[in-house]
Amino acid sequence: MDNIGEKIKCERLKKSLKQYELAEKAGISNTYLSDIELGRTIPSLKTLNRIAKVLKLDVKNLL
């Protein structure tokens, strides 16, 4: 698993978070998170940091 989106989705599911819950807590839209998880877009470092914070991970774990 080397795709950032796949890693985010895997960690989100481990934490039993729904997509909209992670998006809301990270301050991004659900559509944007979906695009990230599907590999349609690459998030900025700022967005990655927000997602990592919600998932209680170091951002390097998502890279």
Helices and strands as residue ranges (DSSP letters): H 4-14, H 19-26, H 30-37, H 45-55, G 59-62
